């Protein structure tokens, strides 16, 4: 096997049917197979790549094969047996979502949906600066494919984001120097004094009421009174 490379994202999945999962990842989702063991034609383990993002897949090992591989290592044997029993008793991947970035999520969705329509959602632009769609593969694993997008307005105060970078959620008034959202109290006061009182010439009482109404409609403060 070639020397192991480093990738920004690396997860490992267990598959009951390696050939079926390999075919789905390569032919439907467009991954390419990297390293594989013992060979690429009948792998028991393989590394699949999409734009330098890595998803490894390993075949579910039977208790007998695990006993042979882990002979003399009781801890490893217990681990492998537990993995086998729990995998057989439960749906794989429940509660886990694997995020994979693609260059053009709409074009990628069109290619995938042309081959695989089951358990595939439509692309949607989210308030957190991503356009994404979800997919569940034949083994039951859930993927979220996404592309960072430019947002039209700040998701905290509603100000236009004319020069926003893809994935940017907040304007300079609402974010600190690291891009993190400032506390609600800070945003509220700025909205009251800077916008409604300073620009709209409202009284303090009316400005506070208007600011509360405005901010509770913003995704960053949804549900806040």
PyMOL commands that set and color helices and strands:
alter all, ss='L'
color gray80, all
select helices_A, chain A and resi 18-28+63-69+74-89+105-113+184-197+204-215+219-221
alter helices_A, ss='H'
color red, helices_A
select strands_A, chain A and resi 9-15+32-37+45-50+53-59+98-101+124-125+130-136+142-148
alter strands_A, ss='S'
color yellow, strands_A
deselect
rebuild
show_as cartoon
